[in-house]
């Protein structure tokens, strides 16, 4: 069995190399994830089958999510709300909704934030397969 000449050096170099490598991980962009997985505090799966997944989305006043994505979908707004989406490129898009409004969206990546002083709630029906919200 071979003995290392400098065992203390090996014990120091390996952790130091690992620490150096870990410093570069935050620089790698994190891929957007499924909303219910990335942010279970705000996204709850109410129903799912082969065709759709229904999410109940709730945000308290001034709460913010994490970057995530949705497929094509239809949203039913249960409350009035004011907020903004931060897109992957850093651009922000403001939005306002009225309770009872229904709209479709092609889906995509975003980071939502409730800018209002009141809780905000909606039902989001995600469409599965090759269909789009416009179909």
TIGUSE-263425 format. One record per residue (C-alpha): residue number from 0; residue in three letters; x, y, z. Coordinates in Angstrom, 1 decimal, padded with zeros to 4 digits. Each point is the difference from the previous one (the first is absolute). Layout:
! residues N
{pt NUM, ALA, {X, Y, Z}}
...
This chain:
! residues 135
{pt 0, UNK, {000.0, 000.0, 000.0}}
{pt 1, UNK, {001.4, 003.3, -001.1}}
{pt 2, UNK, {000.2, 002.9, 002.5}}
{pt 3, UNK, {-000.3, 003.6, -001.0}}
{pt 4, UNK, {002.9, 002.2, 000.8}}
{pt 5, UNK, {-002.1, 002.9, 001.0}}
{pt 6, UNK, {-003.3, -001.2, 001.4}}
{pt 7, UNK, {-000.8, 003.4, 001.5}}
{pt 8, UNK, {000.4, 001.6, -003.4}}
{pt 9, UNK, {-002.5, -002.4, -001.5}}
{pt 10, UNK, {-002.5, 000.7, 002.7}}
{pt 11, UNK, {000.3, 003.8, -000.6}}
{pt 12, UNK, {000.1, 000.0, -003.8}}
{pt 13, UNK, {-003.2, -002.1, -000.6}}
{pt 14, UNK, {-002.3, 002.2, 002.1}}
{pt 15, UNK, {001.6, 003.2, -001.4}}
{pt 16, UNK, {-000.5, -001.2, -003.5}}
{pt 17, UNK, {-003.6, -000.8, 000.8}}
{pt 18, UNK, {-000.6, 003.4, 001.5}}
{pt 19, UNK, {001.5, 001.7, -003.0}}
{pt 20, UNK, {-002.3, -002.0, -002.4}}
{pt 21, UNK, {-003.1, 000.8, 002.1}}
{pt 22, UNK, {000.8, 003.7, -000.2}}
{pt 23, UNK, {-000.8, -000.1, -003.8}}
{pt 24, UNK, {-003.3, -001.8, 000.3}}
{pt 25, UNK, {-002.2, 003.1, 000.7}}
{pt 26, UNK, {001.3, 001.6, -003.2}}
{pt 27, UNK, {-001.7, -002.8, -002.0}}
{pt 28, UNK, {-003.6, 001.0, -000.8}}
{pt 29, UNK, {-002.6, -002.1, 001.7}}
{pt 30, UNK, {-002.5, -001.5, -002.4}}
{pt 31, UNK, {-003.6, 000.9, 000.5}}
{pt 32, UNK, {-002.0, -002.7, 001.7}}
{pt 33, UNK, {-003.6, -001.2, 000.4}}
{pt 34, UNK, {-001.8, 002.5, 002.2}}
{pt 35, UNK, {-001.5, -002.5, 002.4}}
{pt 36, UNK, {003.5, -001.5, 000.7}}
{pt 37, UNK, {001.9, 003.2, 000.1}}
{pt 38, UNK, {-002.5, 001.9, 002.2}}
{pt 39, UNK, {-002.4, -002.2, 001.8}}
{pt 40, UNK, {-000.8, 002.9, 002.4}}
{pt 41, UNK, {-001.9, 001.8, -002.8}}
{pt 42, UNK, {-000.9, -002.8, -002.4}}
{pt 43, UNK, {-002.3, -003.0, 000.9}}
{pt 44, UNK, {-001.0, -002.7, -002.5}}
{pt 45, UNK, {-003.8, -000.3, 000.4}}
{pt 46, UNK, {-000.6, -002.5, -002.8}}
{pt 47, UNK, {002.0, -001.8, -002.7}}
{pt 48, UNK, {-000.7, -002.4, -002.9}}
{pt 49, UNK, {001.5, -000.7, -003.4}}
{pt 50, UNK, {-001.4, 003.2, -001.5}}
{pt 51, UNK, {000.3, 002.7, 002.7}}
{pt 52, UNK, {001.4, 000.9, 003.3}}
{pt 53, UNK, {-001.9, 002.5, 002.2}}
{pt 54, UNK, {002.0, 002.2, 002.4}}
{pt 55, UNK, {-001.3, 002.2, 002.8}}
{pt 56, UNK, {002.3, 002.9, 000.2}}
{pt 57, UNK, {000.0, 002.2, 003.1}}
{pt 58, UNK, {002.3, 002.9, 000.9}}
{pt 59, UNK, {-000.1, 002.1, 003.2}}
{pt 60, UNK, {000.6, 003.7, -000.2}}
{pt 61, UNK, {003.4, 000.9, -001.6}}
{pt 62, UNK, {001.0, -003.7, -000.3}}
{pt 63, UNK, {002.3, -001.1, -002.7}}
{pt 64, UNK, {000.6, -003.4, -001.6}}
{pt 65, UNK, {003.1, -001.5, -001.7}}
{pt 66, UNK, {000.7, -000.4, -003.7}}
{pt 67, UNK, {-002.2, -002.8, -001.4}}
{pt 68, UNK, {-001.9, -000.9, -003.1}}
{pt 69, UNK, {-003.5, -001.0, -001.1}}
{pt 70, UNK, {-001.1, -001.6, -003.3}}
{pt 71, UNK, {-002.9, 001.6, -001.9}}
{pt 72, UNK, {-002.8, 000.8, 002.4}}
{pt 73, UNK, {-003.3, 001.6, 000.9}}
{pt 74, UNK, {-000.2, 002.2, 003.1}}
{pt 75, UNK, {-003.1, 000.7, 002.1}}
{pt 76, UNK, {000.6, 003.0, 002.3}}
{pt 77, UNK, {-001.8, -000.4, 003.3}}
{pt 78, UNK, {001.1, 003.4, 001.5}}
{pt 79, UNK, {001.1, 003.3, -001.3}}
{pt 80, UNK, {003.7, 000.4, -000.1}}
{pt 81, UNK, {003.0, 002.1, -001.0}}
{pt 82, UNK, {003.4, -001.5, -000.6}}
{pt 83, UNK, {002.9, -000.5, -002.3}}
{pt 84, UNK, {001.8, -002.8, -001.8}}
{pt 85, UNK, {003.8, 000.1, -000.2}}
{pt 86, UNK, {001.1, -001.8, -003.2}}
{pt 87, UNK, {003.2, -002.2, -000.3}}
{pt 88, UNK, {001.7, 003.0, -001.8}}
{pt 89, UNK, {-000.7, 002.3, 003.0}}
{pt 90, UNK, {-002.8, 002.0, -001.7}}
{pt 91, UNK, {-003.1, 000.6, 002.2}}
{pt 92, UNK, {-003.6, 000.1, -001.2}}
{pt 93, UNK, {-002.7, 001.4, 002.2}}
{pt 94, UNK, {-003.5, -001.5, 000.1}}
{pt 95, UNK, {-003.4, 000.8, 001.5}}
{pt 96, UNK, {-002.8, -002.5, 000.3}}
{pt 97, UNK, {-003.7, 000.2, 000.9}}
{pt 98, UNK, {-001.8, -002.7, 001.9}}
{pt 99, UNK, {-002.0, -002.1, -002.5}}
{pt 100, UNK, {002.3, 000.7, -002.9}}
{pt 101, UNK, {001.0, -003.0, -002.1}}
{pt 102, UNK, {003.0, 000.1, -002.4}}
{pt 103, UNK, {002.2, -002.4, -001.9}}
{pt 104, UNK, {003.8, 000.1, -000.3}}
{pt 105, UNK, {002.6, -001.9, -002.1}}
{pt 106, UNK, {002.0, -000.8, 003.1}}
{pt 107, UNK, {003.7, 000.6, 000.7}}
{pt 108, UNK, {002.4, 000.9, 002.7}}
{pt 109, UNK, {-000.5, 002.8, 002.5}}
{pt 110, UNK, {000.4, 001.1, 003.7}}
{pt 111, UNK, {-003.3, 001.5, 001.3}}
{pt 112, UNK, {-000.4, 002.4, 002.8}}
{pt 113, UNK, {-003.2, 001.4, 001.6}}
{pt 114, UNK, {000.5, 003.7, 000.3}}
{pt 115, UNK, {-003.3, 000.6, 001.7}}
{pt 116, UNK, {-000.9, 000.4, 003.7}}
{pt 117, UNK, {-002.6, -002.8, -000.2}}
{pt 118, UNK, {000.3, -003.8, -000.6}}
{pt 119, UNK, {-000.3, -001.1, -003.6}}
{pt 120, UNK, {-001.5, -003.3, -001.2}}
{pt 121, UNK, {-000.7, -001.7, -003.4}}
{pt 122, UNK, {-000.6, -003.4, -001.5}}
{pt 123, UNK, {002.4, -000.9, -002.8}}
{pt 124, UNK, {-000.9, -002.8, -002.4}}
{pt 125, UNK, {003.2, -001.2, -001.7}}
{pt 126, UNK, {-000.6, -001.7, -003.3}}
{pt 127, UNK, {002.0, -003.2, -000.7}}
{pt 128, UNK, {001.1, -001.4, -003.3}}
{pt 129, UNK, {000.5, 001.9, -003.2}}
{pt 130, UNK, {-003.0, 002.2, 000.4}}
{pt 131, UNK, {000.3, 003.7, 000.6}}
{pt 132, UNK, {-002.2, 002.3, 002.1}}
{pt 133, UNK, {-001.4, 001.6, -003.2}}
{pt 134, UNK, {-001.4, -003.3, -001.3}}
